[in-house]
Amino acid sequence: MPLGTLDRTPPPFFRQGPSALTKLAVFSALAIFLMAADSRLKYTQPIRAALATVLLPVQRALLVPVDLVEGGSEYLRGLDHAIVGERDARARLAAQAERAARVEQLAAENARLRALLGLRPALTVRTHTAEVLYEATDPYSRKVFIDRGSTQGVLLGSPVINDAGVLGQVTRVYPLSAEITLLGDKDAAIPVLNPRTQQRSAAFGVGDGDQMELRFMSGNADVQVGDLLITSGVDGVYPPGLAVASVVKVERKADSGFARIGLRATAQSDGVRHVLVLDPLSAQMPPRPEPEAEAAARLRKGAKR
């Protein structure tokens, strides 16, 4: 066979094409172009949706064993939690039943003692249920607005409470709403009583959340961390016995005659939605006697006439 008739081209296996760097550049540019076109024109969205629809039964079938294992373990954990919760609920119910029996006994004993001593019955306070609408726009105050106002009988100065204790006091009344100044506000103040020592004092807000403090307490005052402070009931506003705050910090300094006592309000204002507005006790109390100077001035005016 003549040499000129031989096919000297390399077989397909050894045939050389574009270089690897050229292929990398071309396919990288193609990938970038496809990603840009997909982000702009959403070409592959129907394809992805169709693939997701086709593969969904397969995914669900593969997840069945996993769901069975997780569901079984969750059921067993929930059963254990339910048993423990039932045991705790029964214990709390028994404790509450015991406290309720003691409260009824104390109320009956209180009524008998009042009748024996000839004292007037305890004042009954009218209440109004209300819902918190929104907080005040001032970031440096602790105030909220409720959906009850003078039209519904809300009075200026009314105490506001919830199930945990005193929240604050009505400081402004509108026809269909009212402004509540919370105990943590820097301008809030409330007279309190320490049931352990029977010592009266005043708690003031500091403008930082639900933090409060007792001011003008002597350095040797009998105040301990954990003491619960309640309303004293002698200010003509708050009924006695409502929880106000608990003592969280007591600092006594030798160079100062006063102790620094930090409090935390028992009724947390964050997240509260429903409150109870009480009429001030002064609305049911007899009017206070006039000072002698004012009474004498009134008598002189009447004599001149």
LINPE-V22936 format. One record per helix or strand. SS is the DSSP state (~ for helix, > for strand). FROM is the first residue (numbers start at 1). LEN is the number of residues. If there is no record, write none. Layout:
ss=SS from=FROM len=LEN
ss=SS from=FROM len=LEN
This chain:
ss=~ from=3 len=3
ss=~ from=12 len=3
ss=~ from=20 len=22
ss=~ from=45 len=73
ss=> from=127 len=9
ss=> from=143 len=4
ss=~ from=150 len=3
ss=> from=159 len=4
ss=> from=165 len=9
ss=> from=178 len=5
ss=> from=189 len=6
ss=> from=199 len=7
ss=> from=211 len=4
ss=> from=218 len=1
ss=> from=228 len=4
ss=> from=243 len=9
ss=> from=258 len=1
ss=> from=260 len=6
ss=> from=274 len=5
ss=~ from=281 len=3
ss=~ from=292 len=13
